[in-house]
């Protein structure tokens, strides 16, 4: 089993909790987390220099600049934790928001400093990976009195979280090699779990598990590098280029045959998934002559591409370099044809004013909110004057009742982050930051709505006659609009929380469900906004009639004028 975590690190968890408190949750629940990290910061400020000095004066001289940056960043982190604790104790909303905003730059800087120094610290040692070297050095530091025993638990737990997250990202990557990479990192996680419960930290007890960890992480890192570096090549399809690169390395003796075969198996599985999606996308006939003509060619090319994959697998199994190169040539040629087909479908969709699904490529009628083939939410371009805030749909010019909700810049950013984290294009921390910003934006929008509602329902300057008309004819409509806003906000919040759940459990259903709820909630809010505009106009008409009849008293501002 992969260890599931609530956040990538304790620092990330504090950030998550901060925005929850900003949204109204109990601040007292976060204070123990902050206190625990204050102890860590204090300990690291003391022990990091001591561990460096234990490596000798030559090491200290070589890493002096990086060491100084780490110490400075830990000092800033310690100060931030103290300020955050004070804000939590006082439940000071402004100070909490400031602390959260400060963390957006402080935390990445701390992690960058730790990564840079950690690379130098762990480069020297008996192992190939910094993770095994670091644990080896921590164990030595504990025995020499240079590090506390809690350091071992902290580092092992941190590595466990890191590789549990890595496994989720790799297994969702649309590239061959993800199987072998995920398996290697999973083996590393299992070794770390054994190390976590190890009582004896002497060299004899650690030798075998650290070597096992070193081999597993080294393999996973190597496979991940092969995946990343192989995307560029002769074919227009990145995953095809990865396979070509790996096969050629295998023929040259650079890679083990079993590893190459696992890349080929992954590639075939990825193709199967692609063709399943394509068949769903063409299940409904299209009116486009371009599409109708292109579909048979795409299917024929797809069969040729699949056949070339089988030829390549057979040829590699026989170590026949010439046959492998012949099969690779077919992969490149058919891959180019598939790329041309994609352009045809794009052109057809644009000419028909249709929305092209980013998930499966299906062209949908422009009025569709979701793809007819795979159900993915279809992004739409925001019109002129769209609100830049994720949720502040009240800003900007009034929209007509029949106008569809356009996708604002930050809503698109949120949805794109869901796609990117599922595809491994961004880290879990980057995804967490986008989700956090969305939740903060939602809470700010809720606060704005409360202020608008208070102003709208203010009856201070109405006389009894005006109040009667307001209560009988208009207030019920305003209450219905308010209920719609609450429902839409609830959907949006539930959607963001579903996205948040992906951090602890890398299941794409969390993202799909979250996107659907957020989009549906925004549409409810959008319709409520339109209705509110109408009701505000009605209210203004009532007030104007009251003014003209002399029933409405002036506001203090008007009286001053």
N, C-alpha and C positions, 0 to 999 in steps of 0.2 A: 504494500500500500504506500502511496505517495503521501507524505506528511502535508496536511492542509494547513494554511496559515491565514490569519486575518489581514496581515500586511506584510510587505517584503521585509521590513525591519521594524524595530520598536519606534524608530523615529517616524516612519511612515504611519504607524498606528496612532501616534500622538497627533499627527497632522489630520488624519481621518476623524479622530475624536474632536479636534478643535472645531471643525466645521459643523459637526453634530451639535456641539454646545452652542455655536453661533445660531444654529437652527432651533434651539430651545431645549436641548437635552441637559441632563443634570451634570454640572461641571465637577461635582465632587467625585464622580467615577473616574475622571481623567487624572486627578491629582496624584494618585499612587503611581501611575505610569510615569509621570513627570519626575516624581521623587526617585524612582528607580533609575531613570536616565541621568539624573543629577549625580547619583553615586557613581555611575559608569563614567561620566565626564570627569569627575574629580579623580577617579582611579586612573583613567587613561592619561590625564595631564601629569600625573605622578609617574606612572609606569612606562609610558612610551619613551621618555628620555633614558630611563634606567635600562630598558631592554636594548636600546641603541648603544649605550655605553658598554653594556655587557658584551657586545659584538667586537669591541676594540676601537681604538682611536682612528684607525684607517677607515673603518666603516662609517664612523661618525663624520669624519671629514668628507667622505664621498657623498653622504646623503644630507649634509647640513642644511641645504636650502629646502629640501622637501620636508625634513624634520621640523624646521621652523614653521613652515606653512601649516603642517598638521597641528602643531601646538597652538598656533594662532586660531585656527578654525575650531579646535576644541574649546578654546577660551570664549569665542563668540557663541558657540553652541551652548556652553554653560550659562552665559548671560541670557541667551534667548529662553532657555528652560526656566530660569528664575523669573523673567518677565512674564512668561506664559503662566507660571504657577500663581503669580500675583493676580493676573487677570482672571484666572479660574476661581481663586479664593473670593475675589470681589465680584465675580460674574459681570465684569466690565465689558460690554458688547464691543465698544470701540477699540479697547485694548486687545480683545480677542481677535478681532478682524485684523488689526495691525500685526499681531503675532503670526497669524496665519499667512498674511501677505509676505512678511519678512522671511518666513520659512521657505517660500518659493525660490529664493536665491541662496539663502544660508545653507539649506540641506544639500542641494546639489554641489555647492562649493566644498562642504565637508566631505561628501562622498568622493569627490574628485581628488581631494588632497589625500584621503585615506588610500585610494586606489593607487595613486602615484607613489606614495611612500611604501605602501604594501608591496608593490612590484619590486622596488629596490630591496626591501627588507627580506623578501622571500626568494629573491633571485639566487642567493647563495645558500646552498644546502645540498643534502644528499638526494633530493627528489627532483623530478622533472616539472612538477606543478607547484605554483605558489601556495596552494591550499595545504598540501602535505608538508611542505617546508615550514609554513606558518605554524601548523599544529605541533610539528617537531620542536620548533623554537619555543613555543609557549610551554610545552612540557618541560623543556630544559630550564626555562625561566622559573617555573614553579618549584623545581627541585633545588634551584640555586637561591630561592627566596626573592628573585627579581620580579615575580608576578604572582598574583593571588590565584587560588584554585578556581575562583569564579570566572577567571579569564577563559579557562578551558571550556566551560559550559557556554559562555557567551559566544566564543568563536565557532564552536561546533554547531550551536543553534543557528547562528547567522549563516553558516555554510549550508545547513540543511534547508533553510528557507530559500536561499539563493538557488539551489539546484532543484528544489521542488517547483519553483517558479520557472526555471529554465526548461524543465521537462514539459510543462504546459505550453510554453511558447514554441518549443521545437516540434512537438507533436501536432501542432496546428499549422506549422509552416507548409506552404504549398510547394515544397521542393523534395526531391528524392534525397535519401540520407536521413530523413527525420526518424525513421524506425531505429536505425543503428545508433544514432545520436541519443535519442531518448532512452534506449536500453542501456547505454554506457552511463549516462547520468543517473539512471535509476539504480544501477549497481553502486554508484558512488553514494547515493542517498542511503542505501541499505548499510554500507560500511560506516557512514557517519552515525547512523542510528546505533550501531554496535559501539562505536567510540563514545557516544553520548553516555552510555551506561557503564563505561569501563572504570573500574575503581583504581587499578594500578596504572600509573602513568609513567612507568619506568621504560627504558629503551627496549628491553626484551619484550615487554608486553605490547609495545606500540609498533615494533618493526614490521610484522606481517600485515596488520590492518592498514598501516600507512602506505605500504607498498601496493596493497590492493586498491586503496583509494587513489593513489597516484596513477596507476595504470588505467583505472576506469575514467578518471577525469581527463587524463591526457588523450585517451581515445575519443571521448565525447568532444573535447575541444578541437581535435584534429578533424573529425567528421564535420563539425559545425563550420570550420574554416573551409573545408572542401565545398560545402554547400554555398557559402557566401562568395567564395572566389570563383566558382565555376559558372555563375549565371551569365557572364559575358562570353560570347562565342559566335560560331557561324550561323546558328539558328535564331529565328526571331522569338523563340519561346525560351525563357530562362531555365525552366526545369529540364528542357531538352539539352541545353548547353551543359548543365551540371552532369548529366549522364555521359555525354560525349567526353567531357574532361576526365571524369573518373575512369571510364573504360580505357582511355588512352594511357592514363597513369598505371592502371592495372596491367596493360599489355607491356608497359615499360618496366615492370617489376617494382614500381614505387608503392603499390598498394596490394594488400592481400586479396586473393580472388573471392573469398567469402564476403568481404566488405563490399567489393564491386558488385557482386551478385545481389546484395541487399539493396543497393542503390537501384539496380534494374527492377527488382521486385516492387520497390516503392513507386518507381516511375509508371509501371504498368497499373498499379492501384490508383494512382492519381489520374491516369488517363481514363480508367473505368468510371471514376467519379465525374470527370468532365463530360463524358459521353452520356451518362445518365441525366445530367443536367440539361444537356443539349436536346436530348430526346423529349424531355418535359417541355422545353421551350418551344418546340415545333409541333406539339400535340394539337394546338389550335391553328387552323389554317390562317394564312396571312393574305391580305388583299394586295400586298406589294408584289409586282411582277419580278422585281429584283430579288426579293427573298425567295420566291417560288423557284426561280431559276438556280439560285445559289445553293439551296438546301441539298439537292442530289449530288452536286459537286463536292460539297463539304463532307457528306456521308461517304462518298467514294474515296476522297482523300484521307478521311479518318481510317477507313479500312486499310488503306495502303500504309499509313503511318503505324497502325497497330501491327501489321504484318512485318514491317521493318524492325519493330521492337523485338518481336519473336526471333527474327533472323539474327539480330544482334546478340540476344541472350544465348542462342545456340552457338554462334560463332565464338563468343567469348568463352563459353564452356569448353570449346575445343581448342582454345588459344590460337585461333586462325586470324592473324592480324589483317590479312587481305580481305577476308570475308567481313570482319568487323568494320573496316573502313568503307566497304561497299554498303553495308547496312547503315552506317552513319551518314553517308551521302544521301541515302533515301530518306533518312530522318530529317535532314536539313531541307531537302527539296519539298517534301510533303509539309514540313513545318512552315515553309514560306507560303505554300498554297493556303494553309489554314489561316495564316496571318492575313492574306488577301481576302479570304472569305469574311473574316472579322470586319475588315474595312467596308465590304459590301453591306453587311448588316448595319454598321454604323451609319453609312450614307443613306440607306433606305429609311432608317428611323428618323434621321434629321429631315429628310425630304417630306416625310409624313407628319412632322411635328410630334413624333412620338418620344416617349421616355424610355431610354435604354437601361435595362436592369444591370447594375454593376456586378450582381452576383452571378447570373447565368447568361446574360447577354440578350435576353428576350426583349423585343420591342413591344412596348405597351401603349395603349391609347393615352393621350395626354391627360385625360381626366382621372386616370387610375392613381391611387395612392400607394398600392402594393402591386408587386409583380404577379401577373396571372400564372406564371409557371412555377416559381419557387417561393412566392410569398414575401420576398424581401421588400422593405419599404423603399419606395422610389424617391430619390432626392429631386427637388425642383429648384430652379434658380429663383432667388429672391428678387422681387421687383424693385423698382426705384423707390427709395425712401424706406426700405425695410429696416426694421430695428436691428441694430448691431448686437444688442443683448440677446442672450439665449432665450429669455423668457419675457422680456419687456415688450410684449406685442402691443402695448398701449401707446408707445411712442410712434411718431411718424404720422403721415396723413391718414385720414379716415378711409376705410376701404368700403367698397360696395358690398351689399348683402350677398351677392352671388360670387364674389371673388374668392378664389381658393387661397388658403394660407400658403405663403411663400416660405421657403426654408431660409432662415436667417443665418448669418455668418457663423455664430457660435453653436447653433443647432447642428449645422453641417459639420462643424469641428468635432462636436460630441459624437455624431454618428460615424464620422471618418475614423475617430479614435477607436471605436468599437471594431471597425473593419481591420484597422492596422494592428491592434493588439492580437486579434484572432490570427492574423497572418504573420505575426512575429516581427512586424516592421517597427514597432515601438516597444519600449520596455514596460513592465508592469508599473513602474514608478511614474513614467510619463502618462500612462493611461489613468493612473490614480489622480494625478494632478488635474487632468481634464475633467474627470468625473467630479472631483472636489469643487472645481470652479463652477460647474453646472449646478451643483447643490447649493452653493453659496448664492449664485445668481437667482435660483428659484426662491430662496429664503428672502432675498432682497426684494424680489417682485411681490412676494406675499405681504411684505411690510408696506410697499407702495400701495397695494390694493387696500390694505387696512386704512391708510391715510385717505385714499380717495373715497372709501365707503363712509368714513367719519364725516368728511366734508359734504358728501352727497346727502347724507341723512340728517344733516344739521337743520333743525326746525326753529332755531333761536329767533330768527327774524321773520317768521311767518305768523300772521294772525290766525284766529280760529277758523275763519272761512277758507283761507288758503290751505291750512292744515287739513281741513276736511276733504277738499278736492284732491290734495296730495295723497292722503291715506286711502281714499276710495278708488282713485283712478290710476295712480302711478306707483305707489309704494309696493303693491303686490308684484308688479313687473320687475321692480328693482330687486326684490327679494328672490325672485326666480333667477335673475341674472347672477346674484351673489351665490346662490346654490350651485349654479353651473360653474362659476369660477372655482368654488371649493372642490367640486368634482374633478375639474380639469387639473387643478393643482395636485390633488390626491393621486391622479393617474401619473402625472409627471414625476412626482416624488417616488412612487412605487417603481416606475421605470428606471430611475437613476439608482435606486437601491438594488434593483435586479442587475444592473450593470456592475454595481459595486460588488455583488456576490461573485462575479467572475474572478476577482482578485484572490479569493480564498478557494474557489473551485473552478478550474479552467474548463467549463462546459459552455459551448457556444450558445446553448439555449438561453442562458442568462442574458447574453448580449441581444439575441433576437427578440426575446420577450421584452427586454428593456427598451429597445428602439421602438417596438410596436406601442408600448404603453406611453412613452414620451410623445410620440407623434400623435396618437389619439388624444392624449391630454391637451396638447397644444391646439389641436383642432377644436376641442370643446372650449378652451379659453378664447380662441379666435372668434368663435360664434358668439360667445358671451360678450366679448368686446364690442362686436357689431351691435348686439342688442343693447348694450350699455350706452353706446353712442346715441341710439334712438331714444332711450329713456332719458338721457341727459338733455337731449334736445327738447323732449316733452316737458321736462322739469323747467328748463329755461323759458318755455312758452308759458307755463303756469305762473312762473315768477314775474314774467313780463306783463302778463294780464293783471296780476295783483298790483304791480307798480302803477300801471296805467289807471287802475281803479282806486289807487291810494290805499290799498290794503297792506302793502308790504313796507315795513320800516326799513330805513337805510341801514346799511352796515356801518360800523364805526369809521371805516375808511371813507365811505361815501359821504358820511356826515362831515368829516374833516374837510373834504373837497368842497 
